[in-house]
Amino acid sequence: MPVTSCSDAAFAAVDLGATSGRVITGLAGPDRLELSEAHRFANMPVRLPDGLRWDVLALYREMLEGLRTAARCGPITSVGIDTWAVDYGLLDADGALLGLPFHYRDSRNADAAEQVLAVCGAQELYAVNGLQHLPFNTVFQLAAHRAGAQWGAARTLLLMPDLLTHWLTGAVGTEITNASTTGLFDASAGGWSDALIGRLGLARSMFPPLREPGDPAGTLLPHVVEFTGLPAGTPVTAVASHDTASAVAAVPATEPGFAYVSCGTWSLAGLELQAPVLTQESRAANFTNERGVDGTVRYLRNIMGMWLLEECRRTWDRRGEDPGLPALLAEAARARPFAAVIDPDDEVFLAPGDMPSRIDTHLVGIGQVPPGSPGGYVRCVLESLALAHRRTLRKAAGLAGRELTRIHLVGGGSRNELLCQWTADATGLPVTAGPAEATALGNILVQARARGLVGDLADMRQLVARTQELRHYTPQGDQRAWDRAAARLEQA
């Protein structure tokens, strides 16, 4: 990653993922796109007696520290915030936060979907919101939340990036790419679905006006200016605030027919379309239609992603048995191919905990032998993810009537050479890996475009392709071995 000097003007990107956060500064222009990390910190949820919560106050404090560090390196033109999707905070009539926001992995969501589907059937929901059925979609979380005492005092719902923006500026709004993940957004009309909100007995007044990426979202409050050292009047810009939407905006695609995999804790695999696919076939295949930059549609599926490997490593670390990622990947490369494969999307893998034991139990249940060594688990996870990428992208192309020519794999997973190569091998398509910091790049590019420093979405992507380090993988080996592994999973 190129490093900016402390005398350069820059944009500040606050990029919060499900396990870590960072504040990145960046320069952008017609032939320039440079990033520098100002501050990085852990995102550690807290388990309270009533459930798993996000420590949003710690995140806010770390964000302010990051902005203060960024301010020391020179003038900041604007600030933009992106985070994960679906989670939210509730504000009372005074604008105070009603408790720490729930984590989407909290067990309270287990029965909530049935409550919603009893009012609005699955077909009706999909015809409006076009969302993949996930038990933690905001619409289901709200059904769970309504049973608690806080609900009676709730007046405003703010998704995570909008909550943090509110604390920086005092302004209230909802950025559209994140709104589209709630299940209460009309995928065709491009706005809140008053019909769904009403059917579910929610107050329309709880849902703020929508913002597009690039819209102004306010200026820093005086106490934020005092703490960070940023100039009074520093603007906050609404970026593509769903981190995947920012990452997809920075996909370095310069030709049609591309698919993308934004790979981190989750793998988001799909296509960029101009209109949603709301067919019953699409619903049955559990594909989602989420908003992207410039009214595009991110037609994709959520795949469990590197979460499986992260949880394995956390378990081994607690036992003092984690040799480090390079050693694990080297051992995985030597392990027997296709000794064990799993479906990463099985709900048994969703919650935090002892992932190797859950993989063992799952494998035994489908008639396979557990790996037995850390390298074997890593190979199992990575080969299974490559198979999931293959299955998802082939299905997406068929449902959307697309021919695929290349896969762009962005995000932290793009640094994993085994995953990139095995995705190429499994799909039979060339893979371009990188940039790893796609989310921060997309965040900064939208801010820069709002100030006329870069052009349209195609220009943004060409700039990424010209300035960022990319690696290219071509399919190798016998694809019939991947076919046989895929068939084993289908028969399980």
C-alpha positions in Angstrom: 0.0 0.0 0.0 1.6 3.4 -1.0 2.0 5.8 1.9 1.0 9.4 1.8 3.2 12.1 3.3 2.0 14.1 6.3 1.8 17.3 4.1 -0.8 15.8 1.7 -4.5 16.7 1.9 -6.5 13.5 2.3 -9.9 12.0 2.7 -10.6 9.9 5.8 -12.3 6.5 5.5 -13.7 5.0 8.7 -14.0 1.3 7.8 -15.5 -1.0 10.4 -15.7 -4.7 9.9 -17.2 -7.4 12.0 -13.9 -8.2 13.7 -11.8 -5.1 13.3 -11.9 -1.4 12.4 -9.6 1.1 11.0 -9.3 4.7 9.9 -7.6 5.1 6.5 -6.5 8.3 4.9 -6.3 8.5 1.1 -5.5 10.7 -1.8 -7.4 10.4 -5.1 -7.2 12.2 -8.4 -7.2 11.4 -12.1 -4.0 9.3 -11.9 -3.5 9.0 -8.1 -5.0 6.7 -5.5 -2.9 6.2 -2.4 -3.8 5.0 1.0 -2.2 5.2 4.5 -3.5 3.5 7.6 -3.9 6.0 10.5 -5.3 3.7 13.1 -6.4 0.1 13.5 -8.4 -1.5 16.4 -10.3 -4.6 17.3 -14.0 -4.9 17.2 -14.9 -7.1 20.1 -18.6 -7.7 20.9 -19.7 -8.1 24.5 -21.9 -10.9 25.8 -24.3 -9.4 28.3 -27.1 -11.2 30.3 -29.6 -10.3 27.6 -27.5 -11.3 24.6 -24.6 -10.5 22.4 -24.1 -6.8 21.8 -21.7 -4.5 19.9 -19.5 -2.3 22.0 -20.4 0.7 19.9 -19.1 3.2 22.4 -15.6 1.6 22.1 -15.9 1.7 18.3 -16.8 5.4 18.4 -13.9 6.2 20.8 -11.5 4.4 18.5 -12.9 6.1 15.5 -12.3 9.5 17.1 -8.8 8.5 18.0 -8.2 7.5 14.4 -9.5 10.8 13.1 -7.3 12.6 15.5 -4.3 10.7 14.2 -5.4 11.4 10.6 -5.7 15.2 11.4 -2.1 15.3 12.5 -1.0 14.3 9.0 -2.6 17.3 7.3 -5.9 18.7 6.2 -8.7 16.2 5.8 -11.1 17.1 3.0 -14.0 15.0 4.3 -14.9 11.9 6.3 -16.8 8.8 5.2 -18.0 5.8 7.2 -18.8 2.3 6.1 -19.6 -0.7 8.3 -21.2 -4.2 8.1 -24.9 -4.3 7.3 -28.2 -5.2 9.1 -27.4 -4.1 12.6 -28.8 -0.9 14.1 -29.3 1.3 17.1 -32.6 2.7 18.4 -32.9 6.3 19.6 -35.5 7.7 22.0 -37.3 11.0 21.5 -34.3 12.9 22.9 -32.0 11.3 20.5 -30.3 9.1 23.1 -29.3 5.5 22.3 -31.4 2.9 23.9 -28.8 0.3 24.9 -25.9 -1.2 23.0 -26.9 -2.5 19.6 -27.5 -6.2 19.3 -25.0 -8.4 17.3 -26.5 -10.1 14.2 -25.1 -13.4 15.6 -27.2 -13.1 18.7 -29.5 -16.1 19.4 -32.6 -13.9 19.8 -33.1 -14.0 16.0 -33.8 -17.8 16.0 -37.6 -17.6 16.1 -38.2 -14.0 14.8 -38.3 -14.9 11.1 -41.3 -17.1 11.7 -43.2 -14.2 13.3 -42.5 -12.0 10.2 -43.3 -14.7 7.7 -46.7 -15.3 9.5 -47.6 -11.8 8.5 -45.8 -11.4 5.1 -45.1 -14.7 3.4 -41.7 -15.4 1.9 -42.8 -14.9 -1.7 -44.4 -11.6 -0.8 -41.3 -10.4 1.0 -39.0 -11.3 -1.8 -41.2 -9.7 -4.4 -40.7 -6.4 -2.7 -37.2 -6.5 -1.0 -35.5 -9.1 -3.1 -33.4 -10.2 -0.1 -31.6 -13.5 0.6 -33.3 -15.1 3.6 -30.9 -14.8 6.5 -32.1 -15.1 10.1 -30.4 -11.9 11.1 -31.9 -9.6 8.4 -33.0 -6.3 10.1 -36.6 -7.0 9.5 -36.4 -10.2 11.6 -34.2 -8.5 14.3 -36.9 -5.9 14.7 -39.5 -8.6 15.3 -37.3 -9.9 18.2 -36.6 -6.5 19.5 -40.3 -5.5 19.8 -40.8 -7.9 22.7 -38.5 -5.9 24.9 -39.2 -2.9 27.1 -36.9 -0.6 25.0 -39.3 -0.7 22.0 -41.9 1.5 23.6 -39.4 4.4 23.9 -37.9 3.9 20.4 -38.5 6.8 17.9 -35.7 6.5 15.3 -33.8 3.5 13.9 -30.3 4.2 12.6 -28.1 1.5 11.0 -24.6 1.3 12.3 -22.8 3.7 9.9 -25.7 6.2 10.2 -25.6 6.0 14.0 -21.9 6.9 14.0 -22.5 9.7 11.4 -25.2 11.0 13.7 -22.8 11.1 16.6 -20.3 13.0 14.5 -22.7 15.5 13.0 -26.0 15.5 14.8 -27.7 14.8 11.5 -30.1 12.0 10.9 -30.4 9.9 7.7 -30.0 6.5 6.2 -27.6 5.7 3.4 -29.3 3.7 0.7 -26.9 0.8 0.2 -27.2 -0.2 3.8 -31.0 0.5 3.8 -31.3 -2.1 1.0 -30.1 -4.9 3.4 -32.8 -4.3 6.0 -35.7 -6.2 4.3 -37.8 -3.0 4.5 -36.6 -1.5 1.3 -38.3 -1.7 -2.1 -35.8 -3.2 -4.5 -37.7 -2.0 -7.6 -38.8 1.4 -6.4 -35.5 2.3 -4.7 -37.0 3.5 -1.4 -38.4 2.5 1.9 -41.4 0.1 1.5 -44.2 1.9 3.2 -46.4 -1.2 2.5 -44.1 -3.6 4.3 -43.4 -1.3 7.1 -47.1 -0.8 7.6 -48.0 -4.5 7.3 -45.5 -5.4 10.0 -46.9 -2.8 12.4 -43.8 -0.6 12.4 -43.9 3.2 12.6 -42.9 4.8 9.3 -41.5 7.7 11.3 -38.7 5.5 12.7 -37.1 5.3 9.3 -35.1 8.4 8.3 -34.8 10.0 4.8 -32.5 8.1 2.4 -29.1 9.4 1.3 -27.3 8.3 -1.9 -23.5 7.7 -1.9 -21.9 11.1 -2.4 -24.6 13.0 -0.6 -23.6 15.4 2.2 -24.3 14.0 5.6 -23.5 17.0 7.8 -20.4 18.6 9.3 -18.5 17.8 12.5 -20.0 18.9 15.8 -17.9 21.3 17.9 -16.9 18.8 20.5 -15.8 16.4 17.7 -13.7 19.2 16.2 -12.2 20.0 19.6 -11.2 16.3 20.3 -9.9 15.4 16.8 -8.2 18.6 15.8 -10.1 18.5 12.5 -11.1 22.0 11.2 -14.6 23.3 12.0 -16.9 22.7 9.1 -15.2 19.5 8.0 -17.9 17.6 6.1 -19.0 14.0 6.5 -20.0 12.5 3.2 -22.4 9.6 2.8 -20.4 6.9 1.0 -21.6 3.4 0.0 -21.9 2.7 3.7 -22.4 -1.0 3.4 -18.8 -2.2 3.3 -19.6 -4.7 0.5 -21.0 -1.9 -1.6 -17.9 0.2 -1.1 -15.7 -2.9 -2.0 -17.7 -3.6 -5.2 -17.3 0.1 -6.2 -13.5 -0.5 -6.1 -13.5 -3.8 -8.1 -10.9 -3.1 -10.8 -13.1 -4.4 -13.7 -12.3 -2.9 -17.1 -14.4 -5.3 -19.2 -17.9 -6.7 -19.2 -18.8 -10.2 -18.0 -17.1 -9.9 -14.6 -18.2 -11.5 -11.3 -16.9 -10.5 -7.9 -16.1 -12.1 -4.6 -15.7 -9.7 -1.7 -13.9 -12.0 0.7 -13.4 -11.3 4.4 -15.3 -12.6 7.4 -18.1 -13.2 4.8 -17.6 -14.0 1.1 -20.1 -12.0 -0.9 -20.1 -13.5 -4.3 -22.2 -12.2 -7.2 -22.7 -9.9 -10.2 -23.4 -6.2 -10.8 -26.7 -5.7 -12.5 -28.8 -2.7 -13.6 -32.1 -4.1 -12.3 -33.1 -6.6 -9.5 -33.9 -10.3 -10.3 -37.1 -11.0 -8.3 -38.2 -14.3 -9.8 -39.3 -17.2 -7.8 -36.3 -19.1 -9.1 -34.0 -16.4 -7.6 -35.9 -16.6 -4.3 -35.6 -20.4 -4.2 -31.8 -20.1 -4.8 -31.7 -17.5 -2.0 -30.0 -14.7 -3.9 -30.1 -11.1 -2.7 -30.6 -7.9 -4.6 -28.9 -5.1 -2.7 -28.2 -1.5 -3.8 -24.8 -0.4 -5.2 -23.3 2.9 -6.3 -25.3 4.8 -9.0 -28.4 2.7 -8.7 -26.7 -0.6 -9.6 -27.8 -3.9 -8.0 -25.5 -6.2 -6.2 -26.9 -9.6 -7.1 -25.2 -11.9 -4.7 -25.3 -14.5 -2.0 -23.7 -14.3 1.4 -21.2 -17.2 2.0 -19.8 -17.8 5.5 -16.3 -16.8 4.3 -13.1 -16.6 6.3 -15.1 -16.7 9.5 -14.6 -20.4 9.6 -10.8 -20.1 9.5 -10.9 -17.2 11.9 -12.9 -19.2 14.4 -10.6 -22.2 14.0 -7.6 -20.1 14.7 -9.3 -18.5 17.8 -10.0 -22.0 19.2 -6.4 -23.1 18.5 -5.0 -19.9 20.0 -7.0 -20.5 23.2 -5.3 -23.9 23.4 -1.9 -22.5 22.6 -1.9 -24.5 19.3 -2.0 -21.8 16.6 1.3 -21.9 14.7 0.5 -18.7 12.7 -1.2 -18.3 9.4 1.8 -18.8 7.1 2.6 -22.1 8.7 -1.1 -23.2 8.5 -1.3 -22.3 4.8 2.0 -24.2 4.1 0.6 -27.2 5.9 -2.7 -26.9 4.0 -0.9 -26.8 0.7 0.7 -30.2 1.6 -2.5 -31.8 2.9 -4.4 -34.3 0.9 -6.8 -32.6 -1.6 -10.5 -33.0 -1.0 -10.1 -35.2 2.0 -13.1 -33.4 3.5 -15.4 -30.8 2.2 -18.3 -28.9 3.8 -21.1 -26.5 2.9 -19.8 -23.2 4.6 -23.4 -21.9 4.7 -24.7 -24.6 7.0 -26.2 -22.7 10.0 -24.2 -24.9 12.4 -21.2 -22.7 11.6 -22.9 -19.3 12.2 -22.4 -18.8 15.9 -19.0 -18.1 17.6 -17.3 -21.0 19.4 -15.2 -24.2 18.8 -15.2 -24.4 15.0 -13.0 -27.4 14.6 -15.3 -29.5 16.8 -18.3 -28.3 14.8 -16.6 -29.2 11.6 -15.9 -32.7 13.0 -19.5 -33.2 14.0 -20.8 -32.0 10.7 -18.4 -34.1 8.7 -19.3 -37.3 10.6 -23.0 -36.5 10.1 -22.5 -36.4 6.3 -20.3 -39.5 6.2 -16.9 -37.9 5.9 -13.8 -38.3 8.0 -12.6 -35.2 10.0 -9.3 -33.7 9.0 -7.3 -34.4 12.2 -4.7 -31.7 11.8 -4.7 -27.9 11.6 -3.5 -28.0 8.0 -6.3 -30.4 7.1 -8.9 -28.1 8.6 -7.5 -25.1 6.7 -7.5 -27.1 3.4 -11.1 -28.2 4.1 -12.2 -24.7 4.7 -10.5 -23.1 1.7 -11.5 -25.9 -0.8 -15.0 -25.6 0.5 -15.0 -21.9 0.1 -13.7 -22.3 -3.5 -16.6 -24.7 -4.2 -19.1 -22.3 -2.7 -17.7 -19.5 -4.9 -18.1 -21.8 -7.9 -21.7 -22.9 -7.0 -22.8 -19.3 -6.2 -21.4 -17.6 -9.3 -22.6 -20.3 -11.7 -26.1 -20.0 -10.3 -26.1 -16.2 -10.3 -25.0 -16.2 -14.0 -27.7 -18.6 -14.9 -30.5 -16.7 -13.1 -29.4 -13.4 -14.5 -28.7 -14.7 -18.0 -25.0 -13.7 -17.9 -21.8 -15.2 -19.4 -18.9 -14.9 -17.0 -15.4 -14.2 -18.2 -13.4 -13.3 -15.1 -13.7 -13.3 -11.3 -12.4 -10.3 -9.3 -11.6 -11.4 -5.7 -11.2 -8.4 -3.4 -10.8 -7.8 0.3 -8.6 -9.5 2.8 -9.1 -12.9 1.3 -7.4 -11.7 -1.9 -4.1 -12.1 0.0 -4.7 -15.8 0.4 -3.0 -17.3 -2.6 -4.4 -20.8 -2.0 -8.0 -19.5 -1.9 -7.4 -17.4 -5.1 -5.9 -20.3 -7.0 -8.4 -22.8 -5.9 -11.3 -20.4 -6.8 -9.8 -20.2 -10.3 -9.4 -24.0 -10.4 -12.9 -24.7 -9.1 -14.6 -22.3 -11.5 -12.5 -22.7 -14.5 -12.3 -18.9 -14.8 -9.3 -16.5 -14.4 -9.2 -14.7 -11.1 -7.8 -11.2 -10.5 -7.0 -10.8 -6.9 -6.9 -7.4 -5.2 -7.1 -4.8 -4.0 -7.1 -6.1 -0.4 -8.2 -2.7 0.8 -11.1 -2.5 -1.7 -13.6 -1.2 0.9 -11.5 1.7 2.0 -10.7 2.5 -1.6 -14.4 2.5 -2.5 -15.1 4.7 0.5 -12.5 7.3 -0.5 -13.3 7.2 -4.2 -17.0 8.1 -3.5 -15.8 11.0 -1.4 -13.4 12.2 -4.1 -16.0 11.9 -6.8 -18.4 14.1 -4.7 -15.7 16.8 -5.0 -15.2 16.3 -8.7 -11.7 14.7 -8.4 -12.6 11.5 -10.2 -15.2 10.5 -12.7 -18.0 8.0 -12.9 -18.1 4.4 -11.7 -16.2 3.1 -14.7 -13.5 5.8 -14.2 -13.2 4.9 -10.6 -12.6 1.2 -11.5 -10.1 2.1 -14.2 -8.2 4.2 -11.6 -8.1 1.3 -9.2 -6.8 -1.0 -12.0 -4.0 1.5 -12.9 -2.8 2.3 -9.5 -3.3 -0.8 -7.2 -1.2 -4.0 -7.0 -3.2 -6.9 -8.6 -2.3 -10.6 -9.0 -3.7 -12.9 -11.6 -4.5 -16.6 -11.4 -5.4 -19.0 -14.2 -7.1 -22.3 -13.8 -4.8 -25.2 -13.2 -5.1 -29.0 -12.6 -7.9 -31.4 -13.2 -11.3 -29.7 -12.9 -12.9 -33.1 -12.8 -11.6 -33.4 -9.2 -13.5 -30.3 -8.3 -16.6 -31.7 -10.1 -16.4 -34.9 -8.0 -16.0 -32.9 -4.8 -19.0 -30.8 -5.7 -21.0 -33.9 -6.3 -20.1 -35.3 -2.9 -21.6 -32.2 -1.3 -24.7 -32.4 -3.4 -25.3 -36.0 -2.3 -24.6 -35.3 1.4 
